[in-house]
Amino acid sequence: MTNEGIDKSTLEEGADWIAEMASEDLNGFIPSELCDLIIETELVIREEKDDPMMSHQSMATLLYQKFESDPDIPTQEGAITEFLIREILYWEDEFRSMAGYPRKINPS
């Protein structure tokens, strides 16, 4: 199971925490909706690719490509970058560990 037992409400709470931590870390505003979108889309990609341990670099590239094809997601203006996605994925790892649902990821 890709969620590794973690429930949707915990992931939503995680998106809020991840947004707060990433905002502080990167000295800018990261909306929790973006973190939620990344988490939800990431789960779909891991399942489609049958690769629950996909590296953050590979995942960030796939997420960026998916977001880039959506005109409602501001990748063209540089608001969302692969770097930002990778940072959010790292903070997601931190949240999952604190919530008791750590995951293993292949190194980049």
N, C-alpha and C positions, 0 to 999 in steps of 0.2 A: 504494500500500500504506500503510495507516494507521500501521503500526509504523515505516515509513521505514527498514526494514532492521535494526532493533534486535531482538535475540533475547530470548526469554522469560527466560532466566537473567540477562541484563543488566538487564531490567526488574525482576526480583525483587531483585537486588542494589541497584538504584535505590530500591526501596521502603524498604529498610533505611536507606540513606543519607538519603533524603527525610525519613523518620520522625525520624532523629537531628537533622537540621538544623532541621526545623520545631519539634521539641520544644525545642531551644535557643532558637530565634527567638521562640517564643510562651510560653516559660517554663512549659511543662506537658508531660505525657507524651502523645505521639502514637504509637500502635502501628503497626508496619510493616504489619500486616494491613490496617489502614484504608487506608494508602497503596496497597497492592497492590490492594485492592478498587476504589479510585478509578481507578487506572491501567487495570485490566481493564475496568471498566464504561465508562470514558471511551472506550476504543478501540471498544467495541461501539456506543456512541452516535454517535461520529464516522462510523462506517461506515453505520449505519442512516440517519443524516441526510445522508449524503454531503457532509459538511462538515469536511474535515480541518483547516481553519483557524478553526474556531469559537472565538469569544472565550472567555476564562476566565469572564467573568461569565455568559454564556449557558450554558456547560458546567456551571458550579457550580449554576445554577438547575435544569437538567435532572437532574443527579446528585442534588441534594437531593430533588427530587420523586420520583425513583425510590427513593431510600433511605427517604424518608418513608412510602412504601407498604409497606415491609418491616418487620414487627413485631420482627424480630431486630436491627434497626439502631437504636441509641438516639438518634433525632432528637427524640423527644418530650421528653426530659429536657434537651435543649439541648447534648448532648455533641457532636453533629455539626451544624455550621451551614454556611450557604453561605460565610461568611467563611473558615472553616477549610478547606473544600474548595478555595476559590480560592487560599489560601496554599499548599496542597499542590500544586496545579497549577503555581504559579510555581516552587516548588522542583523539580518534575519538569522544567520547562524548563531549569533550571540543570544538573540531572543529565544530561539528554540532550545538552546542549552539551558538557559535560566528557567524556562518553562518545563524542563525535564524531558524534552524531545530532541536531543542532539541528533545531528545527521552527519554522515560521512560524505565528503566531497572529494573528488579527484583533484590533485593539485593542477594548477594551470599549465 
